[in-house]
Amino acid sequence: MGKRKVYTEEEISKSLVTPREGQVFGKVDGLFGFGWLSVICQDGKRRRCRIRGKLRRKIWVKIDDIVLVEPWQYSKDQGEILFRYTKGQVMALLARKLLPNSFVEAQVPQP
């Protein structure tokens, strides 16, 4: 098994995915299984989201991870997870003020 690569801040900022039109940041607060998660989005809504098929076996999403969510057009209470941010990428988003600090640190209320 190889060593884990350490990314510099320059590499992190180059690979940083920012939200486009209709996409929001979200924080994972629950796992349903079979690729479905409960996500509190930046717009204040709780959505039931699924991991995109392209990413399903490539990323591991855990509770309190920051993700990029695209709400479905026909069902606004559901969405699709497009990207999971690492800790370094979250720090870069905070530094660029794309993500509010209160959103990352906020404790999610349990249903």
Secondary structure as UniProt FT lines:
FT   HELIX           9..14
FT   TURN            21..22
FT   STRAND          24..33
FT   TURN            34..35
FT   STRAND          36..41
FT   TURN            42..43
FT   STRAND          46..51
FT   TURN            53..58
FT   TURN            63..64
FT   STRAND          66..71
FT   TURN            76..77
FT   STRAND          78..84
FT   HELIX           87..95
FT   TURN            96..97
FT   HELIX           101..105
//
